[in-house]
Amino acid sequence: MSSIQPLWRRLAARLRWHLRSHFGTVLLVLAVLAGAHLWQTRHVPSGPAPDLPLLLSTGESTTLGAWRARHPGQPVALHVWAEWCPICRAEEHNITRLQADWPVLTVAMQSGGTAQVQRVLDQRGLPWATVVDDSGALARRLGVQSVPALLVLDAQGHLRAASVGYTSEIGMRLRLWWARALGRDPA
């Protein structure tokens, strides 16, 4: 038993040394990731989202405020994607599962007109409420310059989270839960 304890102590000391020696590397990687995220979302405005006019792939015209009003008291997600984007394609199932539990409005940026976007949704079996943004002007007004992008608005319509690039389903859900927690009125 006495020979096991020194071995255990040597292993623990070696593990502590390895953790300390890699701590700086881990901090550097986290700083680079945070910097990249801040750079990618630098144009996304803070505060209340503008009440933008929207044309859905079904041909219905509405506004962002009217669409949000259909989901009172809940945070909502705006997912900006493009038909030609391979990362967006990899993220499709995350959005489909997310929209089963949360209000999600997708924005098809530079993916063609209403008929073309609806055809893509039908071909891929995507049951999404989708805004057609054939010129990319709507995405630019939202501060989105690349796809995929996820914007989360709290129940009052304030932007609470933004991400660009692939976002995991749990990452999306955590952003919505965070927006729900931040958006509650202290009563």
Rosetta constraint file for C-alpha pairs under 8 A:
AtomPair CA 1 CA 5 HARMONIC 6.64 0.50
AtomPair CA 2 CA 6 HARMONIC 6.97 0.50
AtomPair CA 3 CA 7 HARMONIC 6.53 0.50
AtomPair CA 4 CA 8 HARMONIC 6.14 0.50
AtomPair CA 5 CA 9 HARMONIC 6.18 0.50
AtomPair CA 6 CA 10 HARMONIC 6.07 0.50
AtomPair CA 7 CA 11 HARMONIC 6.18 0.50
AtomPair CA 8 CA 12 HARMONIC 6.12 0.50
AtomPair CA 9 CA 13 HARMONIC 6.03 0.50
AtomPair CA 10 CA 14 HARMONIC 6.10 0.50
AtomPair CA 11 CA 15 HARMONIC 6.12 0.50
AtomPair CA 12 CA 16 HARMONIC 6.18 0.50
AtomPair CA 13 CA 17 HARMONIC 6.21 0.50
AtomPair CA 14 CA 18 HARMONIC 6.25 0.50
AtomPair CA 15 CA 19 HARMONIC 6.15 0.50
AtomPair CA 16 CA 20 HARMONIC 6.14 0.50
AtomPair CA 17 CA 21 HARMONIC 6.05 0.50
AtomPair CA 18 CA 22 HARMONIC 6.20 0.50
AtomPair CA 19 CA 23 HARMONIC 5.96 0.50
AtomPair CA 20 CA 24 HARMONIC 7.77 0.50
AtomPair CA 22 CA 26 HARMONIC 6.27 0.50
AtomPair CA 23 CA 27 HARMONIC 6.21 0.50
AtomPair CA 24 CA 28 HARMONIC 6.10 0.50
AtomPair CA 25 CA 29 HARMONIC 6.21 0.50
AtomPair CA 26 CA 30 HARMONIC 6.19 0.50
AtomPair CA 27 CA 31 HARMONIC 6.09 0.50
AtomPair CA 28 CA 32 HARMONIC 6.19 0.50
AtomPair CA 29 CA 33 HARMONIC 6.19 0.50
AtomPair CA 30 CA 34 HARMONIC 6.08 0.50
AtomPair CA 31 CA 35 HARMONIC 6.02 0.50
AtomPair CA 32 CA 36 HARMONIC 6.10 0.50
AtomPair CA 33 CA 37 HARMONIC 6.19 0.50
AtomPair CA 34 CA 38 HARMONIC 6.18 0.50
AtomPair CA 35 CA 39 HARMONIC 6.09 0.50
AtomPair CA 36 CA 40 HARMONIC 6.11 0.50
AtomPair CA 37 CA 41 HARMONIC 6.23 0.50
AtomPair CA 37 CA 163 HARMONIC 7.08 0.50
AtomPair CA 37 CA 164 HARMONIC 7.30 0.50
AtomPair CA 38 CA 42 HARMONIC 5.78 0.50
AtomPair CA 40 CA 163 HARMONIC 7.86 0.50
AtomPair CA 40 CA 164 HARMONIC 6.32 0.50
AtomPair CA 41 CA 143 HARMONIC 7.60 0.50
AtomPair CA 41 CA 144 HARMONIC 7.40 0.50
AtomPair CA 41 CA 162 HARMONIC 6.72 0.50
AtomPair CA 41 CA 163 HARMONIC 6.72 0.50
AtomPair CA 41 CA 164 HARMONIC 6.81 0.50
AtomPair CA 42 CA 143 HARMONIC 7.92 0.50
AtomPair CA 43 CA 143 HARMONIC 4.64 0.50
AtomPair CA 43 CA 144 HARMONIC 6.85 0.50
AtomPair CA 43 CA 145 HARMONIC 7.90 0.50
AtomPair CA 44 CA 142 HARMONIC 6.13 0.50
AtomPair CA 44 CA 143 HARMONIC 3.97 0.50
AtomPair CA 44 CA 144 HARMONIC 6.30 0.50
AtomPair CA 44 CA 162 HARMONIC 7.55 0.50
AtomPair CA 45 CA 49 HARMONIC 7.88 0.50
AtomPair CA 45 CA 142 HARMONIC 7.04 0.50
AtomPair CA 45 CA 143 HARMONIC 6.27 0.50
AtomPair CA 45 CA 159 HARMONIC 7.84 0.50
AtomPair CA 46 CA 158 HARMONIC 7.44 0.50
AtomPair CA 46 CA 159 HARMONIC 5.89 0.50
AtomPair CA 46 CA 160 HARMONIC 7.98 0.50
AtomPair CA 47 CA 158 HARMONIC 5.01 0.50
AtomPair CA 47 CA 159 HARMONIC 5.67 0.50
AtomPair CA 48 CA 156 HARMONIC 7.78 0.50
AtomPair CA 48 CA 157 HARMONIC 5.40 0.50
AtomPair CA 48 CA 158 HARMONIC 4.02 0.50
AtomPair CA 48 CA 159 HARMONIC 6.11 0.50
AtomPair CA 49 CA 142 HARMONIC 7.82 0.50
AtomPair CA 49 CA 153 HARMONIC 7.58 0.50
AtomPair CA 49 CA 157 HARMONIC 5.86 0.50
AtomPair CA 49 CA 158 HARMONIC 5.85 0.50
AtomPair CA 49 CA 159 HARMONIC 6.33 0.50
AtomPair CA 50 CA 64 HARMONIC 7.71 0.50
AtomPair CA 51 CA 63 HARMONIC 6.16 0.50
AtomPair CA 51 CA 64 HARMONIC 5.16 0.50
AtomPair CA 51 CA 65 HARMONIC 5.29 0.50
AtomPair CA 52 CA 63 HARMONIC 5.39 0.50
AtomPair CA 52 CA 64 HARMONIC 5.35 0.50
AtomPair CA 52 CA 65 HARMONIC 7.51 0.50
AtomPair CA 52 CA 138 HARMONIC 7.84 0.50
AtomPair CA 53 CA 61 HARMONIC 7.41 0.50
AtomPair CA 53 CA 62 HARMONIC 6.00 0.50
AtomPair CA 53 CA 63 HARMONIC 4.31 0.50
AtomPair CA 53 CA 64 HARMONIC 6.52 0.50
AtomPair CA 54 CA 61 HARMONIC 5.72 0.50
AtomPair CA 54 CA 62 HARMONIC 5.15 0.50
AtomPair CA 54 CA 63 HARMONIC 5.10 0.50
AtomPair CA 54 CA 64 HARMONIC 6.67 0.50
AtomPair CA 54 CA 131 HARMONIC 6.17 0.50
AtomPair CA 54 CA 132 HARMONIC 7.67 0.50
AtomPair CA 55 CA 59 HARMONIC 6.31 0.50
AtomPair CA 55 CA 60 HARMONIC 5.89 0.50
AtomPair CA 55 CA 61 HARMONIC 4.61 0.50
AtomPair CA 55 CA 62 HARMONIC 6.46 0.50
AtomPair CA 55 CA 131 HARMONIC 5.47 0.50
AtomPair CA 55 CA 132 HARMONIC 5.87 0.50
AtomPair CA 55 CA 133 HARMONIC 7.97 0.50
AtomPair CA 56 CA 60 HARMONIC 5.24 0.50
AtomPair CA 56 CA 61 HARMONIC 6.24 0.50
AtomPair CA 56 CA 62 HARMONIC 7.73 0.50
AtomPair CA 56 CA 114 HARMONIC 7.51 0.50
AtomPair CA 56 CA 129 HARMONIC 7.09 0.50
AtomPair CA 56 CA 130 HARMONIC 5.44 0.50
AtomPair CA 56 CA 131 HARMONIC 4.23 0.50
AtomPair CA 56 CA 132 HARMONIC 5.81 0.50
AtomPair CA 57 CA 114 HARMONIC 4.91 0.50
AtomPair CA 57 CA 115 HARMONIC 7.09 0.50
AtomPair CA 57 CA 117 HARMONIC 6.37 0.50
AtomPair CA 57 CA 118 HARMONIC 5.49 0.50
AtomPair CA 57 CA 129 HARMONIC 7.62 0.50
AtomPair CA 57 CA 130 HARMONIC 5.64 0.50
AtomPair CA 57 CA 131 HARMONIC 5.84 0.50
AtomPair CA 57 CA 132 HARMONIC 5.82 0.50
AtomPair CA 58 CA 114 HARMONIC 7.29 0.50
AtomPair CA 58 CA 118 HARMONIC 7.11 0.50
AtomPair CA 59 CA 114 HARMONIC 6.89 0.50
AtomPair CA 62 CA 66 HARMONIC 6.38 0.50
AtomPair CA 62 CA 67 HARMONIC 6.91 0.50
AtomPair CA 63 CA 67 HARMONIC 6.20 0.50
AtomPair CA 64 CA 68 HARMONIC 6.09 0.50
AtomPair CA 65 CA 69 HARMONIC 6.09 0.50
AtomPair CA 66 CA 70 HARMONIC 6.71 0.50
AtomPair CA 67 CA 71 HARMONIC 7.41 0.50
AtomPair CA 68 CA 72 HARMONIC 6.92 0.50
AtomPair CA 68 CA 76 HARMONIC 7.21 0.50
AtomPair CA 68 CA 157 HARMONIC 7.79 0.50
AtomPair CA 71 CA 76 HARMONIC 7.84 0.50
AtomPair CA 71 CA 103 HARMONIC 6.98 0.50
AtomPair CA 72 CA 155 HARMONIC 6.84 0.50
AtomPair CA 73 CA 155 HARMONIC 4.90 0.50
AtomPair CA 73 CA 156 HARMONIC 7.66 0.50
AtomPair CA 74 CA 103 HARMONIC 7.92 0.50
AtomPair CA 74 CA 154 HARMONIC 6.70 0.50
AtomPair CA 74 CA 155 HARMONIC 4.72 0.50
AtomPair CA 74 CA 180 HARMONIC 6.81 0.50
AtomPair CA 75 CA 102 HARMONIC 7.92 0.50
AtomPair CA 75 CA 103 HARMONIC 7.51 0.50
AtomPair CA 75 CA 152 HARMONIC 6.88 0.50
AtomPair CA 75 CA 153 HARMONIC 5.43 0.50
AtomPair CA 75 CA 154 HARMONIC 4.10 0.50
AtomPair CA 75 CA 155 HARMONIC 4.62 0.50
AtomPair CA 75 CA 156 HARMONIC 7.98 0.50
AtomPair CA 75 CA 157 HARMONIC 7.77 0.50
AtomPair CA 75 CA 176 HARMONIC 6.29 0.50
AtomPair CA 75 CA 179 HARMONIC 6.15 0.50
AtomPair CA 75 CA 180 HARMONIC 5.84 0.50
AtomPair CA 75 CA 183 HARMONIC 7.82 0.50
AtomPair CA 76 CA 102 HARMONIC 6.79 0.50
AtomPair CA 76 CA 103 HARMONIC 5.08 0.50
AtomPair CA 76 CA 104 HARMONIC 5.86 0.50
AtomPair CA 76 CA 105 HARMONIC 7.71 0.50
AtomPair CA 76 CA 152 HARMONIC 5.80 0.50
AtomPair CA 76 CA 153 HARMONIC 5.35 0.50
AtomPair CA 76 CA 154 HARMONIC 6.54 0.50
AtomPair CA 76 CA 155 HARMONIC 7.38 0.50
AtomPair CA 76 CA 176 HARMONIC 7.26 0.50
AtomPair CA 77 CA 102 HARMONIC 7.72 0.50
AtomPair CA 77 CA 103 HARMONIC 6.37 0.50
AtomPair CA 77 CA 104 HARMONIC 4.71 0.50
AtomPair CA 77 CA 105 HARMONIC 6.27 0.50
AtomPair CA 77 CA 150 HARMONIC 6.72 0.50
AtomPair CA 77 CA 151 HARMONIC 5.66 0.50
AtomPair CA 77 CA 152 HARMONIC 4.50 0.50
AtomPair CA 77 CA 153 HARMONIC 6.31 0.50
AtomPair CA 77 CA 176 HARMONIC 7.41 0.50
AtomPair CA 78 CA 104 HARMONIC 5.85 0.50
AtomPair CA 78 CA 105 HARMONIC 4.96 0.50
AtomPair CA 78 CA 106 HARMONIC 5.56 0.50
AtomPair CA 78 CA 107 HARMONIC 7.12 0.50
AtomPair CA 78 CA 150 HARMONIC 5.72 0.50
AtomPair CA 78 CA 151 HARMONIC 5.02 0.50
AtomPair CA 78 CA 152 HARMONIC 6.30 0.50
AtomPair CA 78 CA 153 HARMONIC 7.94 0.50
AtomPair CA 79 CA 95 HARMONIC 7.97 0.50
AtomPair CA 79 CA 104 HARMONIC 7.08 0.50
AtomPair CA 79 CA 105 HARMONIC 6.28 0.50
AtomPair CA 79 CA 106 HARMONIC 4.50 0.50
AtomPair CA 79 CA 107 HARMONIC 5.99 0.50
AtomPair CA 79 CA 148 HARMONIC 7.14 0.50
AtomPair CA 79 CA 149 HARMONIC 5.76 0.50
AtomPair CA 79 CA 150 HARMONIC 4.62 0.50
AtomPair CA 79 CA 151 HARMONIC 6.47 0.50
AtomPair CA 80 CA 106 HARMONIC 5.71 0.50
AtomPair CA 80 CA 107 HARMONIC 4.57 0.50
AtomPair CA 80 CA 108 HARMONIC 6.16 0.50
AtomPair CA 80 CA 109 HARMONIC 6.56 0.50
AtomPair CA 80 CA 139 HARMONIC 7.20 0.50
AtomPair CA 80 CA 144 HARMONIC 7.86 0.50
AtomPair CA 80 CA 147 HARMONIC 6.20 0.50
AtomPair CA 80 CA 148 HARMONIC 5.56 0.50
AtomPair CA 80 CA 149 HARMONIC 5.05 0.50
AtomPair CA 80 CA 150 HARMONIC 6.38 0.50
AtomPair CA 81 CA 85 HARMONIC 7.27 0.50
AtomPair CA 81 CA 88 HARMONIC 5.76 0.50
AtomPair CA 81 CA 106 HARMONIC 7.17 0.50
AtomPair CA 81 CA 107 HARMONIC 6.09 0.50
AtomPair CA 81 CA 108 HARMONIC 5.24 0.50
AtomPair CA 81 CA 109 HARMONIC 5.90 0.50
AtomPair CA 81 CA 147 HARMONIC 5.33 0.50
AtomPair CA 81 CA 148 HARMONIC 4.80 0.50
AtomPair CA 81 CA 149 HARMONIC 6.79 0.50
AtomPair CA 82 CA 88 HARMONIC 6.64 0.50
AtomPair CA 82 CA 108 HARMONIC 5.25 0.50
AtomPair CA 82 CA 109 HARMONIC 5.15 0.50
AtomPair CA 82 CA 110 HARMONIC 6.40 0.50
AtomPair CA 82 CA 111 HARMONIC 5.59 0.50
AtomPair CA 82 CA 147 HARMONIC 6.75 0.50
AtomPair CA 82 CA 148 HARMONIC 7.35 0.50
AtomPair CA 83 CA 88 HARMONIC 7.64 0.50
AtomPair CA 83 CA 89 HARMONIC 7.63 0.50
AtomPair CA 83 CA 108 HARMONIC 7.14 0.50
AtomPair CA 83 CA 109 HARMONIC 7.99 0.50
AtomPair CA 83 CA 110 HARMONIC 7.99 0.50
AtomPair CA 83 CA 111 HARMONIC 5.36 0.50
AtomPair CA 83 CA 117 HARMONIC 7.84 0.50
AtomPair CA 83 CA 120 HARMONIC 7.29 0.50
AtomPair CA 84 CA 111 HARMONIC 7.12 0.50
AtomPair CA 85 CA 89 HARMONIC 6.42 0.50
AtomPair CA 85 CA 147 HARMONIC 7.27 0.50
AtomPair CA 85 CA 148 HARMONIC 7.78 0.50
AtomPair CA 86 CA 90 HARMONIC 6.36 0.50
AtomPair CA 87 CA 91 HARMONIC 6.31 0.50
AtomPair CA 87 CA 148 HARMONIC 6.90 0.50
AtomPair CA 87 CA 165 HARMONIC 7.32 0.50
AtomPair CA 87 CA 166 HARMONIC 6.31 0.50
AtomPair CA 88 CA 92 HARMONIC 6.29 0.50
AtomPair CA 88 CA 147 HARMONIC 7.02 0.50
AtomPair CA 88 CA 148 HARMONIC 5.41 0.50
AtomPair CA 88 CA 166 HARMONIC 7.38 0.50
AtomPair CA 91 CA 95 HARMONIC 6.57 0.50
AtomPair CA 91 CA 166 HARMONIC 6.60 0.50
AtomPair CA 91 CA 167 HARMONIC 7.33 0.50
AtomPair CA 91 CA 168 HARMONIC 7.63 0.50
AtomPair CA 92 CA 96 HARMONIC 6.22 0.50
AtomPair CA 92 CA 126 HARMONIC 7.88 0.50
AtomPair CA 93 CA 97 HARMONIC 6.10 0.50
AtomPair CA 94 CA 98 HARMONIC 6.01 0.50
AtomPair CA 94 CA 168 HARMONIC 6.80 0.50
AtomPair CA 94 CA 169 HARMONIC 4.94 0.50
AtomPair CA 95 CA 99 HARMONIC 6.02 0.50
AtomPair CA 95 CA 104 HARMONIC 7.84 0.50
AtomPair CA 95 CA 169 HARMONIC 7.33 0.50
AtomPair CA 96 CA 100 HARMONIC 6.68 0.50
AtomPair CA 96 CA 126 HARMONIC 6.92 0.50
AtomPair CA 96 CA 127 HARMONIC 7.17 0.50
AtomPair CA 96 CA 128 HARMONIC 7.27 0.50
AtomPair CA 97 CA 101 HARMONIC 7.41 0.50
AtomPair CA 97 CA 169 HARMONIC 7.88 0.50
AtomPair CA 98 CA 102 HARMONIC 5.98 0.50
AtomPair CA 98 CA 104 HARMONIC 7.56 0.50
AtomPair CA 98 CA 169 HARMONIC 6.90 0.50
AtomPair CA 98 CA 172 HARMONIC 7.69 0.50
AtomPair CA 98 CA 173 HARMONIC 7.23 0.50
AtomPair CA 99 CA 103 HARMONIC 5.73 0.50
AtomPair CA 99 CA 104 HARMONIC 5.32 0.50
AtomPair CA 99 CA 128 HARMONIC 7.72 0.50
AtomPair CA 104 CA 128 HARMONIC 7.77 0.50
AtomPair CA 104 CA 129 HARMONIC 7.36 0.50
AtomPair CA 105 CA 128 HARMONIC 7.19 0.50
AtomPair CA 105 CA 129 HARMONIC 5.46 0.50
AtomPair CA 105 CA 130 HARMONIC 5.96 0.50
AtomPair CA 105 CA 131 HARMONIC 7.36 0.50
AtomPair CA 106 CA 128 HARMONIC 6.80 0.50
AtomPair CA 106 CA 129 HARMONIC 6.19 0.50
AtomPair CA 106 CA 130 HARMONIC 4.66 0.50
AtomPair CA 106 CA 131 HARMONIC 6.12 0.50
AtomPair CA 107 CA 130 HARMONIC 5.50 0.50
AtomPair CA 107 CA 131 HARMONIC 4.62 0.50
AtomPair CA 107 CA 132 HARMONIC 6.12 0.50
AtomPair CA 107 CA 133 HARMONIC 6.51 0.50
AtomPair CA 107 CA 139 HARMONIC 7.73 0.50
AtomPair CA 108 CA 117 HARMONIC 7.12 0.50
AtomPair CA 108 CA 130 HARMONIC 6.63 0.50
AtomPair CA 108 CA 131 HARMONIC 6.03 0.50
AtomPair CA 108 CA 132 HARMONIC 5.23 0.50
AtomPair CA 108 CA 133 HARMONIC 5.64 0.50
AtomPair CA 108 CA 134 HARMONIC 7.32 0.50
AtomPair CA 109 CA 132 HARMONIC 6.81 0.50
AtomPair CA 109 CA 133 HARMONIC 4.78 0.50
AtomPair CA 109 CA 134 HARMONIC 5.77 0.50
AtomPair CA 109 CA 135 HARMONIC 7.09 0.50
AtomPair CA 109 CA 136 HARMONIC 5.23 0.50
AtomPair CA 109 CA 139 HARMONIC 6.79 0.50
AtomPair CA 110 CA 133 HARMONIC 6.01 0.50
AtomPair CA 110 CA 134 HARMONIC 4.25 0.50
AtomPair CA 110 CA 135 HARMONIC 5.41 0.50
AtomPair CA 110 CA 136 HARMONIC 5.47 0.50
AtomPair CA 111 CA 116 HARMONIC 7.50 0.50
AtomPair CA 111 CA 117 HARMONIC 6.41 0.50
AtomPair CA 111 CA 132 HARMONIC 7.81 0.50
AtomPair CA 111 CA 133 HARMONIC 7.46 0.50
AtomPair CA 111 CA 134 HARMONIC 5.75 0.50
AtomPair CA 112 CA 116 HARMONIC 5.59 0.50
AtomPair CA 112 CA 117 HARMONIC 6.16 0.50
AtomPair CA 112 CA 132 HARMONIC 7.73 0.50
AtomPair CA 112 CA 133 HARMONIC 7.89 0.50
AtomPair CA 112 CA 134 HARMONIC 5.09 0.50
AtomPair CA 113 CA 117 HARMONIC 6.17 0.50
AtomPair CA 113 CA 132 HARMONIC 6.61 0.50
AtomPair CA 113 CA 133 HARMONIC 7.85 0.50
AtomPair CA 113 CA 134 HARMONIC 5.80 0.50
AtomPair CA 114 CA 118 HARMONIC 6.10 0.50
AtomPair CA 114 CA 132 HARMONIC 6.03 0.50
AtomPair CA 115 CA 119 HARMONIC 6.09 0.50
AtomPair CA 116 CA 120 HARMONIC 6.34 0.50
AtomPair CA 117 CA 121 HARMONIC 6.28 0.50
AtomPair CA 117 CA 132 HARMONIC 7.00 0.50
AtomPair CA 118 CA 122 HARMONIC 6.14 0.50
AtomPair CA 119 CA 123 HARMONIC 6.01 0.50
AtomPair CA 120 CA 124 HARMONIC 6.08 0.50
AtomPair CA 121 CA 125 HARMONIC 5.87 0.50
AtomPair CA 121 CA 126 HARMONIC 4.93 0.50
AtomPair CA 121 CA 127 HARMONIC 7.14 0.50
AtomPair CA 121 CA 128 HARMONIC 7.52 0.50
AtomPair CA 122 CA 126 HARMONIC 6.35 0.50
AtomPair CA 122 CA 127 HARMONIC 8.00 0.50
AtomPair CA 133 CA 137 HARMONIC 6.80 0.50
AtomPair CA 133 CA 138 HARMONIC 6.07 0.50
AtomPair CA 133 CA 139 HARMONIC 7.34 0.50
AtomPair CA 136 CA 140 HARMONIC 6.29 0.50
AtomPair CA 137 CA 141 HARMONIC 6.28 0.50
AtomPair CA 138 CA 142 HARMONIC 6.38 0.50
AtomPair CA 139 CA 143 HARMONIC 6.31 0.50
AtomPair CA 139 CA 144 HARMONIC 5.07 0.50
AtomPair CA 139 CA 145 HARMONIC 6.96 0.50
AtomPair CA 140 CA 144 HARMONIC 5.26 0.50
AtomPair CA 140 CA 145 HARMONIC 6.18 0.50
AtomPair CA 144 CA 149 HARMONIC 6.95 0.50
AtomPair CA 146 CA 164 HARMONIC 7.08 0.50
AtomPair CA 146 CA 165 HARMONIC 7.96 0.50
AtomPair CA 147 CA 164 HARMONIC 6.52 0.50
AtomPair CA 147 CA 165 HARMONIC 6.34 0.50
AtomPair CA 148 CA 164 HARMONIC 5.84 0.50
AtomPair CA 148 CA 165 HARMONIC 5.18 0.50
AtomPair CA 148 CA 166 HARMONIC 6.59 0.50
AtomPair CA 149 CA 162 HARMONIC 7.22 0.50
AtomPair CA 149 CA 163 HARMONIC 5.58 0.50
AtomPair CA 149 CA 164 HARMONIC 4.29 0.50
AtomPair CA 149 CA 165 HARMONIC 6.09 0.50
AtomPair CA 149 CA 166 HARMONIC 7.94 0.50
AtomPair CA 150 CA 161 HARMONIC 7.88 0.50
AtomPair CA 150 CA 162 HARMONIC 5.56 0.50
AtomPair CA 150 CA 163 HARMONIC 5.26 0.50
AtomPair CA 150 CA 164 HARMONIC 6.49 0.50
AtomPair CA 150 CA 167 HARMONIC 7.89 0.50
AtomPair CA 150 CA 172 HARMONIC 7.85 0.50
AtomPair CA 151 CA 159 HARMONIC 6.99 0.50
AtomPair CA 151 CA 160 HARMONIC 7.72 0.50
AtomPair CA 151 CA 161 HARMONIC 5.79 0.50
AtomPair CA 151 CA 162 HARMONIC 4.52 0.50
AtomPair CA 151 CA 163 HARMONIC 6.72 0.50
AtomPair CA 152 CA 159 HARMONIC 5.85 0.50
AtomPair CA 152 CA 160 HARMONIC 5.64 0.50
AtomPair CA 152 CA 161 HARMONIC 5.09 0.50
AtomPair CA 152 CA 162 HARMONIC 6.39 0.50
AtomPair CA 152 CA 175 HARMONIC 6.92 0.50
AtomPair CA 152 CA 176 HARMONIC 6.42 0.50
AtomPair CA 152 CA 179 HARMONIC 7.07 0.50
AtomPair CA 153 CA 157 HARMONIC 5.13 0.50
AtomPair CA 153 CA 158 HARMONIC 5.17 0.50
AtomPair CA 153 CA 159 HARMONIC 4.46 0.50
AtomPair CA 153 CA 160 HARMONIC 5.60 0.50
AtomPair CA 153 CA 161 HARMONIC 7.30 0.50
AtomPair CA 153 CA 179 HARMONIC 6.88 0.50
AtomPair CA 154 CA 158 HARMONIC 5.45 0.50
AtomPair CA 154 CA 159 HARMONIC 6.52 0.50
AtomPair CA 154 CA 160 HARMONIC 6.32 0.50
AtomPair CA 154 CA 176 HARMONIC 7.92 0.50
AtomPair CA 154 CA 179 HARMONIC 5.04 0.50
AtomPair CA 154 CA 180 HARMONIC 6.17 0.50
AtomPair CA 154 CA 182 HARMONIC 7.50 0.50
AtomPair CA 154 CA 183 HARMONIC 5.35 0.50
AtomPair CA 155 CA 179 HARMONIC 7.92 0.50
AtomPair CA 155 CA 180 HARMONIC 7.18 0.50
AtomPair CA 155 CA 183 HARMONIC 5.92 0.50
AtomPair CA 155 CA 184 HARMONIC 7.89 0.50
AtomPair CA 156 CA 183 HARMONIC 6.83 0.50
AtomPair CA 160 CA 175 HARMONIC 7.91 0.50
AtomPair CA 160 CA 178 HARMONIC 7.97 0.50
AtomPair CA 160 CA 179 HARMONIC 5.73 0.50
AtomPair CA 161 CA 175 HARMONIC 6.32 0.50
AtomPair CA 161 CA 179 HARMONIC 7.55 0.50
AtomPair CA 163 CA 167 HARMONIC 7.28 0.50
AtomPair CA 167 CA 171 HARMONIC 6.05 0.50
AtomPair CA 167 CA 172 HARMONIC 6.53 0.50
AtomPair CA 168 CA 172 HARMONIC 6.31 0.50
AtomPair CA 169 CA 173 HARMONIC 6.21 0.50
AtomPair CA 170 CA 174 HARMONIC 5.99 0.50
AtomPair CA 171 CA 175 HARMONIC 6.28 0.50
AtomPair CA 172 CA 176 HARMONIC 6.40 0.50
AtomPair CA 173 CA 177 HARMONIC 6.11 0.50
AtomPair CA 174 CA 178 HARMONIC 6.01 0.50
AtomPair CA 175 CA 179 HARMONIC 6.18 0.50
AtomPair CA 176 CA 180 HARMONIC 6.17 0.50
AtomPair CA 177 CA 181 HARMONIC 6.24 0.50
AtomPair CA 178 CA 182 HARMONIC 6.13 0.50
AtomPair CA 179 CA 183 HARMONIC 5.75 0.50
AtomPair CA 180 CA 184 HARMONIC 6.44 0.50
